[in-house]
Amino acid sequence: MPNSISLNPWEWPESRWRARVNKVRAGKALKPSWPEGKLCAFAISFDVDHETNELRTGGRSLARLAWGQYGSRCGMPRVLELLRKYDVPASFYVPAVTAQLYPDQQRAIVDEGHEIGMHGWIHELNSELAAEDERSLMMRSADTLEKITSKRPTGIRTPSWDYSDTTLKIIREMQLTYDTSLMADDSCYELMEDGQKTGIVELPVEWIRDDATYLWMSPHEPLRPYASLDDVLAVFLREFEGAHRDADIFQLTLHPHVIGYRSRLWIVEELIRSAKAKGDVWFATHHQVAMRAASCL
């Protein structure tokens, strides 16, 4: 009989495919009541990748490094100004290398009442790392962010939402409160590992609630923005309206070097204006939402 490790997936015994599915899985849905009688939670986030998108593959393209620098020079000031204008807190997920390139920027984020969470060391892919390397980079990333901002991160968004077999184990070892890298539900949920409860809250992301899905461009691939800016806003608004109807969470993932252009940032402003007009929306960081969700564990 052939070794099960060498079998094709369609030849796997049930025990193997069940174990694979159960490695990291959604558990109990967490739908807390929101503070101050608010009906819906609005959690906006920014992945502050800057130059690390190119650095993680060797930094060969000086042009794409410049694109990353645009995120810091132009995108971030516009984003922070917009959040300040509407008094909206946000969560920023920052690779440790980005934090070291722009330490004053990270301190400004925290000083303005926003949250900084982990986003890898140099935007590496966890699934390509040896377990010991992944653990070392995650520990060093948390230490670096704490050293620069004087606050230790409580949550993580893995770079490119990439998960290895040991990612959740390391998150638990680090005693983080939440993760926001997976997409098994619209609502927050508890992460399960190998069928066991972990106590880790997941704030689910989704590609349709990510600016890069619609607006990313690659000079070396046939990848160009395919949706109009009005269409992007329409998708985000429909997602928000659905979350509001369900008295749930609306979560959005953005990137300063993607959304931070003069012609694009209005999408975020219109979305915030629409949510503010409801009068019953709680604007919160991901950490704040996770703490409310944790009360339902």
N, C-alpha and C positions, 0 to 999 in steps of 0.2 A: 504494500500500500504506500503511495507517495507521501512524503513529508508534507504536513498541512501548511508549513511555512512557504513552500514552493508552489502551492496551488494557485490557480487563477481565482479571482474573487468569486466567480460563479460556481467554483468548486469547493468553497469554504464550508466546513461544517457549521451548523447553527451556532454552536458555542463561540466560534470565532467572530462571525459577523455581529452577533449580539454584543460581544465584548467590545468590538470596535465602535458600535453605535453608542454604547453606554460609557465610553471613556470620559467624554465631557458632554453633558446633556442638560436640558432645561428641566428644572424641578417645579416646585410650587410657584404659581403666578402670584406676584406681590402687587396688590392694588390698594395702597393706603389712602386714607382721607388726606386731603391737602390742607395746609394751615390756613387760618383766618377765613374758613368757609369757602376757599377757592375751589373751583370745579375741576380745573385742569392744570397740569404742570408743564411749563415751557422751559426746556433745557437745551440751550444752544452751546455748541462747542467748536473749537478751532484746533486743528492739527498744525502745530507751528513747525513744519518740516524744514522750511527754508533750504539751505544748501544740502541737507543730509539726503534728500532724494537722489542726488547725483553722487555724493560722497560715498554712499554705501556700496556703489558699484565701481569705485576707484577714482571718481572725480575727473574723468578724462575730458568731459565737455565743459569748457570754460563758459560757453554760452548758457548751459543749463545751471551752472553755478550762479551766473548772473541773475537768472530767473528766480532762483532761490533767494538771492539777496534782495530782489524786488519785494519779496514778501515781508522782509524786515524794514526796508527803507520806506516803502509806500503803503503796503497792505496793512501792516500792524497799526501804524498811526491812524489810518482811516477807521479800522475796526474799533480801536479803543475810543476814538472820538464818537463813533456812532453809539456804542454801548453807554458811554457817558451821557450822551444827549438824552437817551430814553431811560437812564438809570436801570439798565438790565445787567445782571451778573452773568458771567459765562465761565466755562471751563476751557482751559488751554492745555493741550497735551503736547509736551515738549521733549524732543530727544535731548539727551545730556550734552551732545556735541553742540546743538543749537544753543542750549543754555549757556555754554562756555563761550560761544561766539558773541552772544548778546546778553551778558549778565544783567545789565541795567534794564533791559527790556523786561526780563523776567521779574525783577524787583518791582517795576512799575505795574505789571499785571497784578501782583499780589497787593501792592499798596492801594490799588483801586478797588479792592474787594473781590477780585476774581480768584478762581482756583487754578492751580497748576498741577497736572497729573503726569504720570510717567508715559513715555512714548518711545521706549527703547534707548539705546546708546547712540547709534548713528543710523537709525531707521533700518536696522538689520531685520532679516526674516528669521523668526524663531525656529521655524521648521527646518532651516538649513544648518542650525547650530548643534554642536554636541551639548548634552544636558549640562555639563559643568560650565561650559562657556556661556550658555543662556543664563544660568543662575548668577554667574559672576557679573555679567553685563547688567542684569536687572538690579542687583545689589548696588553696583557702582552708580547706576543711573539715579536710584533713589537718594544715595548719599550726595551726589553732585547737586541735584535739585535742592536738597535740604541745605547744603552749604551755601548756595547762592541766594536762596529766598528766605532762609531761616524757618522754613516750614517743610515738614516731611510729607510727601504725597500720600494720599489715602486710596487713590484709585489708579488704574492703568488702562490705557488703550494700546494694544500691541500694534507695532508698525504694520501697516497694510492689513490690519485685523487678522494677522497670521498667528496660528496656534500650533505649538508642538505638543507632544505627549506629556511633556513635563511642565508646560506653562502654568497650568492651574495649580499644580503641586507647589511651585515656587511662589505663586501669589498667596497661597495659604500659609506657607512658611514665613512670608514677609508680613503676614497679618494685615493685608490690605482689606479695606472695607468693600470695595466693589471693582468690577471689571466692566469695560464698555467696548467690547470687540466682537461680540457674537450677535446672532440675529434669529433666534428661535421663537420670538414672540413680539407682539407690539408693546406689551406691558413689561415692567420689571419682573424678574424671576430669580429664584435661587438656583445657583449652579450645583449640579450633581457631578461627582467624579466616581467612576466605577460603581454607580448605583448608590453611592452614599452622599448624604447631605453635606454641604461644605460651609454653610453660613455666609458664603460670598454672594453678594447681590450683583446681578447682571442688569445693566442699563443697555438694552439692545440697540444696536445701530442697524442701518439698512442702506444699501447702495442707492435706492431711490430718494433717500434723504441725505444725499452727499453731493456737494457741488461738483466734485471731480467727475462724477458719472456723466454729467452733461457738458462740462466746460473744459475738460482736459484736452491738451494738444501735444502731439509728439512729432518732431521734425523728421524722424526716421521711420515712422510707421503711418499707415493710412488712418490715423486717429485724429479727428477734428471735432470741434463742437458741432453737434447735430441738432440741438434743440434751440429754439429762440429763447431769449431771456424771459419773455412773457410766458412761455411754456414752462420754464423752470419754476418761476414763481407760482404758476397754476398748480403744479404738482405739490410743491411745498404747502401751499394753502389748503389743498384738499387733504393732505396728510394731517395738517393742524386741525382742520374742521372735524375730521374723523376722531382725532384724539379728544377734542373738546366735547363732542357728542357722547363719547364713551367715558367721560370723566377720568381720563387716563393721562399718560405722559406723551408730550410731543418732544422728540429728540432730533436734533439736527447736527450734522457734521460738515464743517466748512474748513477752508484752507486760505490763509492770508494771501498766498501767492497765486491763488485761483480766483477767489471772490473779491479780492481787494482792489479791483480796478475801478476807475471812475464810472465806467459804463455798466458795472455789475453790482456794486455794493448796494444800489437802490433796492435790489431784490430783498436783501435782509431787512432794510428799513421798512419796506412795505409789509413784510411779514410781521415785524415787531409792531407796527402801527395797527395791523388787523387784530393781533392778539391783545394789545392794550385796549382796543375799543370794546372788547368783550366785557371788561370790568371784573371778571371772575377768574382770571388766569394768574397763577403763581409763577413768577420768573425766578428760577433757582439754578444754582450750580449742580453739577452731577453729584457732587458729594452730598449736598443738601437733600437731593432726591433719594439718594441711596440710604441715607439715614432714616428718612421716612419709610422707605420700603423695608428696611431692616426690622422695623417695628412689627412687621407682619410675619416674620419668620417663626 
